Amino acid sequence: MSNYENGNIDKALTGKRKNPLVDDIVDKPSLALYLDCHEETIRNYQKDFGLPFIKIGSNTYFSIKSVYKWLMENERTLLPEKELKKEGLTKPSKGLVE
């Protein structure tokens, strides 16, 4: 199930899906290709940082919607908190530099 090469990942991201359940699901190689990283990085994100995934037998799949939500929840910044307040960003992300 390599949906990325078939253009289904674009449909999942834009909401132009024929079947929301299937069109939103991609396999590990497709997700790695889309995020421009190695499959090992995806495995590390799963294991160490809680990247959500779906396991069916020996196959691993990912919901684009869930991955996007996870990415937004794990967004970090290296700006000092003072700088964030100065810019009007009241909700600092994890990983701030004091």
C-alpha positions as CSV (number, residue, x, y, z in Angstrom):
1,M,0.0,0.0,0.0
2,S,2.2,2.8,-1.2
3,N,-0.3,5.6,-1.5
4,Y,2.2,8.4,-1.7
5,E,3.4,7.5,-5.2
6,N,-0.2,7.2,-6.3
7,G,-0.9,10.8,-5.3
8,N,-3.3,9.8,-2.5
9,I,-1.3,11.6,0.1
10,D,-2.1,14.9,-1.6
11,K,-5.8,14.0,-1.5
12,A,-5.5,13.2,2.2
13,L,-3.9,16.5,2.9
14,T,-6.3,18.6,0.9
15,G,-9.5,16.8,1.9
16,K,-10.3,15.6,-1.6
17,R,-10.8,12.0,-0.8
18,K,-13.1,9.5,-2.3
19,N,-12.8,7.1,0.7
20,P,-11.6,9.0,3.8
21,L,-10.6,5.8,5.6
22,V,-8.4,4.3,2.9
23,D,-7.1,7.6,1.3
24,D,-5.9,8.8,4.7
25,I,-3.7,5.7,5.3
26,V,-0.1,5.4,4.1
27,D,2.6,2.9,4.7
28,K,6.0,3.6,6.3
29,P,8.0,4.0,3.1
30,S,5.4,6.5,1.8
31,L,5.4,8.5,5.1
32,A,9.2,8.6,5.1
33,L,9.2,9.8,1.5
34,Y,6.7,12.5,2.3
35,L,8.5,13.7,5.4
36,D,11.9,13.5,3.6
37,C,13.5,11.2,6.2
38,H,14.6,7.6,6.5
39,E,12.3,4.8,7.6
40,E,14.5,4.3,10.6
41,T,13.6,7.8,11.7
42,I,9.9,6.9,11.5
43,R,10.6,3.9,13.7
44,N,12.4,6.1,16.2
45,Y,9.5,8.5,16.3
46,Q,7.2,5.6,16.9
47,K,9.3,4.1,19.7
48,D,10.7,7.2,21.4
49,F,8.2,10.0,20.8
50,G,4.8,8.3,20.3
51,L,4.2,8.7,16.6
52,P,0.7,7.2,16.1
53,F,0.5,4.1,13.9
54,I,-1.7,1.3,12.9
55,K,-0.4,-2.3,13.0
56,I,-2.1,-4.9,10.9
57,G,-0.2,-8.2,11.0
58,S,3.4,-7.4,10.2
59,N,2.5,-4.2,8.3
60,T,2.6,-0.7,9.8
61,Y,0.4,2.1,8.5
62,F,-0.1,5.7,9.4
63,S,-3.1,8.1,9.3
64,I,-2.0,11.3,7.7
65,K,-4.5,13.2,9.9
66,S,-3.1,11.6,13.0
67,V,0.5,12.2,12.0
68,Y,-0.2,15.9,11.2
69,K,-1.9,16.3,14.6
70,W,1.1,14.6,16.3
71,L,3.5,16.9,14.5
72,M,1.6,20.0,15.5
73,E,1.4,18.8,19.2
74,N,5.2,18.2,19.2
75,E,6.2,21.4,17.5
76,R,9.1,23.0,19.3
77,T,11.0,26.2,19.2
78,L,14.4,27.3,20.3
79,L,13.5,30.9,20.9
80,P,13.9,32.2,24.4
81,E,10.5,32.6,26.2
82,K,11.2,36.4,26.4
83,E,11.5,36.5,22.7
84,L,8.2,34.6,22.2
85,K,6.4,37.1,24.5
86,K,7.9,40.0,22.6
87,E,6.6,38.5,19.3
88,G,3.1,38.1,20.9
89,L,3.2,34.3,21.1
90,T,1.7,33.6,24.4
91,K,1.6,29.8,24.3
92,P,5.2,28.6,24.3
93,S,6.1,25.3,22.8
94,K,8.0,22.5,24.6
95,G,11.7,22.7,24.4
96,L,12.1,26.4,25.2
97,V,15.4,27.9,26.0
98,E,15.1,30.0,29.1
